[in-house]
């Protein structure tokens, strides 16, 4: 058997396991999901599951990490240098969430116990806050609190947007979020 056949089989197996986990997460908490359920839904035996993942938490962690890496790769394709690009950064992030709507909606669901929201917060803090915190009059302690406030609020707005079936375009939502941050919170024009 060739290596490419094995690679395709491995990719397929992982994809089916991930899809099965996402379906189950729409119904219940990760702590209530068993490896047996994932395997039954994906029609894959448990030994195959364990050759890829240690347990359902490992599978979930890999799904979350994959999304975060993909999002970072997507955003790094764009050149964001100046403050006026904040709107464009937010729009690109929203476009990414829209392209992965079902997975992101599931992972950001408040009834699901995942670490995804924490990973998104950490990512956003690193990626966005450099330009948002370039306000000279804020000291470091205050900027940390403001950063937490801005990012948490933005994530909840995005969750609401996803749950409303993305009733506005990514550009419209980016304008709303950017306006809330710049005008509503920081008093900028």
KOLRO-414885 format. One record per residue (C-alpha): x, y negated, z negated. Coordinates in Angstrom, 3 decimals, decimal comma, padded with zeros to 6 digits. Each point is the difference from the previous one (the first is absolute). Layout:
// residues N
<u=X v=Y w=Z>
...
// end
This chain:
// residues 189
<u=000,000 v=000,000 w=000,000>
<u=001,365 v=-003,403 w=000,912>
<u=000,631 v=-002,829 w=-002,418>
<u=-002,516 v=-002,271 w=001,733>
<u=-002,756 v=002,595 w=-000,536>
<u=000,883 v=000,132 w=-003,696>
<u=000,047 v=-003,779 w=-000,225>
<u=-003,408 v=-000,245 w=001,670>
<u=-001,404 v=002,675 w=-002,292>
<u=001,453 v=-001,745 w=-003,043>
<u=-001,453 v=-003,359 w=001,085>
<u=-003,368 v=001,579 w=000,661>
<u=-000,040 v=001,753 w=-003,380>
<u=000,879 v=-003,207 w=-001,842>
<u=-002,585 v=-001,981 w=001,959>
<u=-002,765 v=002,515 w=-000,794>
<u=000,954 v=000,074 w=-003,685>
<u=000,017 v=-003,805 w=-000,178>
<u=-003,361 v=-000,243 w=001,771>
<u=-001,484 v=002,566 w=-002,375>
<u=001,289 v=-001,899 w=-003,020>
<u=-001,506 v=-003,255 w=001,320>
<u=-003,387 v=001,695 w=000,456>
<u=000,116 v=001,346 w=-003,537>
<u=001,102 v=-003,365 w=-001,417>
<u=-003,160 v=-001,533 w=001,444>
<u=-001,945 v=002,348 w=-002,270>
<u=002,034 v=000,134 w=-003,219>
<u=003,102 v=-000,927 w=-001,974>
<u=003,379 v=001,527 w=000,789>
<u=-000,011 v=001,584 w=-003,463>
<u=-003,121 v=001,978 w=000,987>
<u=001,427 v=001,214 w=003,307>
<u=001,779 v=003,331 w=000,093>
<u=002,563 v=001,342 w=002,425>
<u=-002,438 v=002,838 w=000,646>
<u=-002,679 v=-002,493 w=001,157>
<u=002,452 v=-001,795 w=002,283>
<u=001,099 v=003,317 w=001,519>
<u=-003,552 v=001,243 w=000,499>
<u=-001,069 v=-003,228 w=001,692>
<u=003,061 v=-000,061 w=002,251>
<u=-000,091 v=003,765 w=000,650>
<u=003,626 v=000,319 w=-001,044>
<u=001,262 v=002,521 w=-002,520>
<u=001,438 v=-001,098 w=-003,324>
<u=003,510 v=001,261 w=000,686>
<u=000,112 v=-002,252 w=003,064>
<u=-001,211 v=-002,913 w=-002,115>
<u=002,728 v=000,642 w=-002,578>
<u=002,653 v=000,157 w=002,709>
<u=-000,804 v=-003,681 w=000,700>
<u=-001,173 v=-001,458 w=-003,331>
<u=000,318 v=000,863 w=-003,684>
<u=-003,638 v=-000,824 w=-000,835>
<u=-002,910 v=-002,293 w=000,916>
<u=001,722 v=-002,968 w=-001,688>
<u=003,116 v=000,500 w=002,106>
<u=-002,161 v=000,087 w=003,143>
<u=-001,766 v=-003,209 w=-001,046>
<u=003,312 v=-001,677 w=-000,790>
<u=001,329 v=000,948 w=003,448>
<u=-003,134 v=-001,384 w=001,678>
<u=000,369 v=-003,280 w=-001,894>
<u=003,717 v=-000,265 w=000,751>
<u=-000,609 v=000,717 w=003,669>
<u=-002,562 v=-002,814 w=000,200>
<u=002,353 v=-002,402 w=-001,787>
<u=002,915 v=000,861 w=002,319>
<u=-002,236 v=-000,335 w=003,043>
<u=-001,306 v=-003,363 w=-001,232>
<u=003,522 v=-001,278 w=-000,657>
<u=001,065 v=001,125 w=003,468>
<u=-003,017 v=-001,670 w=001,582>
<u=000,607 v=-003,300 w=-001,777>
<u=003,749 v=000,054 w=000,644>
<u=-000,701 v=-000,036 w=003,747>
<u=-001,122 v=-003,605 w=-000,387>
<u=002,253 v=-002,964 w=-000,611>
<u=-001,259 v=-002,004 w=-002,980>
<u=002,368 v=-002,849 w=-000,841>
<u=-001,847 v=-003,146 w=-000,917>
<u=-002,756 v=-000,809 w=-002,469>
<u=-002,468 v=-000,656 w=002,831>
<u=000,289 v=003,691 w=000,822>
<u=-001,746 v=000,968 w=-003,277>
<u=-003,287 v=000,170 w=001,870>
<u=001,549 v=002,237 w=002,645>
<u=001,537 v=002,291 w=-002,666>
<u=-003,360 v=000,430 w=-001,706>
<u=-001,724 v=000,593 w=003,335>
<u=002,515 v=002,706 w=000,954>
<u=-000,471 v=001,688 w=-003,366>
<u=-003,778 v=-000,052 w=000,489>
<u=000,397 v=001,373 w=003,534>
<u=001,993 v=002,863 w=-001,470>
<u=-002,670 v=000,724 w=-002,632>
<u=-002,658 v=-000,126 w=002,738>
<u=001,938 v=002,525 w=002,084>
<u=000,098 v=002,361 w=-003,008>
<u=-003,420 v=-000,981 w=-001,327>
<u=-001,229 v=003,379 w=-001,266>
<u=003,237 v=000,998 w=-001,724>
<u=000,524 v=-003,435 w=-001,561>
<u=-003,632 v=-000,220 w=-001,086>
<u=000,314 v=003,419 w=-001,662>
<u=003,328 v=-000,740 w=-001,666>
<u=-001,140 v=-003,422 w=-001,236>
<u=-003,309 v=001,336 w=-001,329>
<u=-000,334 v=-001,014 w=-003,653>
<u=-001,558 v=003,359 w=-000,855>
<u=003,083 v=001,857 w=001,198>
<u=003,003 v=000,296 w=-002,261>
<u=002,916 v=-000,647 w=002,355>
<u=003,190 v=-002,027 w=-000,224>
<u=-000,597 v=-001,522 w=003,427>
<u=-001,251 v=-003,350 w=-001,282>
<u=003,105 v=-000,359 w=-002,189>
<u=002,200 v=000,811 w=003,016>
<u=-001,826 v=-002,624 w=002,091>
<u=000,417 v=-002,569 w=-002,791>
<u=003,738 v=000,700 w=-000,228>
<u=000,346 v=-000,157 w=003,782>
<u=-001,954 v=-003,257 w=000,281>
<u=001,963 v=-001,552 w=-002,832>
<u=003,253 v=000,773 w=001,779>
<u=-001,209 v=-000,841 w=003,509>
<u=-002,233 v=-003,042 w=-000,458>
<u=000,840 v=-001,759 w=-003,208>
<u=003,306 v=-001,411 w=001,197>
<u=-001,803 v=-002,494 w=002,210>
<u=-003,002 v=-000,502 w=-002,284>
<u=002,178 v=-000,756 w=-003,008>
<u=002,098 v=-002,582 w=001,770>
<u=-001,890 v=-002,640 w=-001,962>
<u=002,643 v=-002,088 w=-001,755>
<u=-002,036 v=-001,043 w=-003,039>
<u=-000,619 v=003,548 w=-001,276>
<u=002,418 v=001,505 w=-002,469>
<u=000,906 v=003,674 w=000,254>
<u=-002,289 v=001,176 w=-002,817>
<u=-003,067 v=-001,699 w=001,479>
<u=000,791 v=001,184 w=003,513>
<u=-000,016 v=003,628 w=-001,193>
<u=-003,518 v=-000,430 w=-001,414>
<u=-001,141 v=-001,870 w=003,090>
<u=001,460 v=002,745 w=002,183>
<u=-001,970 v=002,649 w=-001,896>
<u=-003,166 v=-002,089 w=000,231>
<u=000,335 v=-000,688 w=003,736>
<u=000,875 v=003,557 w=000,995>
<u=-002,613 v=001,693 w=-002,206>
<u=-002,698 v=-002,367 w=001,198>
<u=001,019 v=000,472 w=003,627>
<u=-000,084 v=003,783 w=-000,349>
<u=-003,497 v=-000,148 w=-001,459>
<u=-001,113 v=-002,235 w=002,874>
<u=001,473 v=002,530 w=002,453>
<u=-001,748 v=002,884 w=-001,808>
<u=-003,286 v=-001,884 w=000,211>
<u=000,596 v=-000,673 w=003,703>
<u=000,697 v=003,701 w=000,694>
<u=-003,078 v=001,047 w=-001,995>
<u=-002,133 v=-002,485 w=001,964>
<u=000,959 v=001,708 w=003,234>
<u=002,516 v=-002,702 w=000,904>
<u=-002,813 v=-002,470 w=000,688>
<u=002,527 v=-002,684 w=000,943>
<u=002,991 v=000,230 w=002,316>
<u=003,498 v=000,329 w=-001,499>
<u=000,674 v=-003,575 w=001,138>
<u=-003,118 v=-001,341 w=-001,779>
<u=000,891 v=001,876 w=-003,177>
<u=003,607 v=-001,207 w=000,186>
<u=-001,282 v=-003,579 w=000,233>
<u=-002,241 v=000,537 w=-003,038>
<u=002,770 v=001,552 w=-002,102>
<u=002,594 v=-002,559 w=001,095>
<u=-002,409 v=-002,846 w=-000,736>
<u=-000,758 v=001,367 w=-003,469>
<u=003,697 v=000,299 w=-000,753>
<u=001,177 v=-003,289 w=001,479>
<u=-002,922 v=-002,290 w=-000,648>
<u=-001,967 v=001,697 w=-002,726>
<u=002,865 v=001,020 w=-002,218>
<u=002,972 v=-002,136 w=000,865>
<u=-001,822 v=-003,146 w=001,073>
<u=001,894 v=-000,183 w=003,278>
<u=-001,433 v=-001,448 w=003,190>
// end
